């Protein structure tokens, strides 16, 4: 196989280095006078036939493009970060400090209704999980934090959560949200009221800790 000509190498380098597609007139300005640019482009296309990239003419200009049959194999998924809403952040904090806790109790502590999408978002992220059903009329579903929550925040167990004031100072909790003081997790468990799935029963709403 003969080595590529100087003109072909210049053409290849020019297309490769150009940030935008270039016209045949621009290509000709880089080559020796009298060079048959169309023929050279055909030669270059033949050189790249069957390879991962190829010279392509679009809108009258030339550039290197990914070969069309490679496009499906190069699709990328870009993970986009989005800021968590105040409602989701407050809900996560309530679940973390009051677990296991029902939706009604989350709304009682926050003082406002809770949209279904808030719990769905936390569930989709993987930071909360169902924690059994309360043994009260209606048997409402309880929520707990997950192992993914502990891993994300670098905690070994729920008892390692920082205090409420530390959370507020770090900006992880809205300063206006006045959560009742929470002791260790075991302080909220009734040893005589545990579901078969191992989830603890929370005391009734009237027994939730207060600021007293």
N, C-alpha and C positions, 0 to 999 in steps of 0.2 A: 504494500500500500504506500503510495507516494505521500510525502509530508504535505500538509496544506500550504498553499501559496501565502506569500506575505499579505496580499490583498485580502485573502479569506480570513487570515488571523486578525487583521485590523478590523474588518467588518464584525467578526465575532466579538472582539474586545469592546468595540464601540457599542454594540447592542447590549452587551452584558453590563457595561458601566453606566449607560444612560438611565437616569431616573424616570424618564418619560419616553413613550414611543417616539420614534424619529422618522422623518420623511426620507424618501430616496434622494432628494436633493441634499439633505444634511449628511447622509451617508457618503454621497459623491464628493462632498467638500473635504472629507477625511481621507479619501483615496487618491492615488495617482491620477492625473488627468487622463481622460480617455477610457477609464475602467468601465466595463460593461456591468453596471450595478445590478440590473434585473437578473442577468445570468449568474452573477456571484451570489445573489440571494437564493436562487434556485439550487445552486451548489451547496450552500450552507444548509438549506432545508433538507437536502438529501443526506448530508452528513449527520443531521440530528434525527432523522427518521427512525421511529421506534424507541427513542430515548425519553427520559422523563420530562425534559423541557424541549421546546422547539420554537424557531422563529415564526411569528405569526403576524399577518398584516390585518390591522383593524383601523377603520376610518382613514385609510390611506397612509398609515404609519406602521412602522415595524418595531417589534419588541420580542423579548423572550417570554413565553408563557408556559405554564404547566401543561403538559400534554392532556388533551381532553379526556382520555380514558383513565387518567390518574386522579381526576377531580374527586370521584366518590371515595377513593382511598385516603384522601387527605383532608376530609371534613373534620373540623375541630369543634369541640364544645367549649365555650368560654364561660367560666363560672363568674357571675356577676354578684358582687356584694351589694346588699341594700341595708339601709339603716333600719333597725327595729323600731317600731312605733312605741310611743310611751305606754300605750295600753298593753302591748305585748311584754314590754320590759317589766311593768308593774305586775302583770299576771304571773310572769315567770318568778319574780321575787316572792310573791304570795305563795305560790305552789312550793317553792324551795323552803320557805320558813314555816309553813303551816301544814305541810303534807302529812297524811293524805287529806286533800281538801276538795270539796265539791264546787261545781260552778256557782251555785247559789251563795256559798260562803265567800268565794272570790268576789262576787258582786257586792256582797254585804261589806266586806273589808274596803273595797275600792269606793263604794258609795255610788256606783253607776252600773248600768247594765253592761254586759259583756257580749260582744258580737261573736258569732260562731267562728268567724274567720280567724280570730285571735288564737283560740285554742288549736285550730287547724294548722296555723302557721308554726306554732311551737311543736306540735306533733310531727309536722312535716320535717322540721329541722332535726327532730329526734331528741329534743331536750326534755320532753315530758312523756309520760306513759300512763295508761290506765292503771289504777291501783285498787281494783276491786269495787264492790258496791256497798254503800252504807246500809246497815240494817235498820232502816226507818221506812215509813210508808213511801212508796215510789221507788225505793232502792236506787237513789241517784248514784251516778258514776263518780268515783273519786280519782284524783290526779296526783301523781308523784313525779319527781324528777327522775331522769334515766341515768344509766352509766355514761352515756355520751355527754350529758350535762357535766358530770363530775370530771370526765376526761378533758372537755373543752376548757373548763375553768381551773384545771390543775388541782382538783380536790381528791382526797382519798376516800372521804365519806361525807355525808351531809352535815355531820357534826362539825366539820372543818370550815363551814361557811363563816365569813366574817360577820361582825355585828351590824345592826341596822345603820348606825351612824357611819361606820366605815364604808358601807355600800353607798350611802348618800354622798360622802366626801369624795368617793372615787367616780361619782357621776353615773353609777350603775342603778341608782334608785332615785326617783323624783323626790326632791326635797319636800314637796307638798304632800306626799303620800305618808300618812301617819300609821304605819303598821303597828299592831299591838306587839309588845315585847314577847319574844319567843325564846323559850329555854331549849334544852337539848331535845332531840327528836323523841326520846323515850318519855319525856314529860307529857306528851300528847297522845300516848297510847294507853288503851284500856286493856289490860292483860286478859280480861274475861270476855272481850269482844273482838275476836280475830277470825277473819274469814278463812275458809278452807284453803284458799290460794295463798295464804300467808300475809295478806294485806291487813293492816291494822285498822280498827274502827276508831274514828275520831269522835270525841265527845260531842254532845248536842250543841247547836248554835249558841244556846244561852251559856254554855260552859267555855266558850272561846275566851282566851286570856284578854284582859283589859288593861288599861293604863294604871289601874289602881295598884 
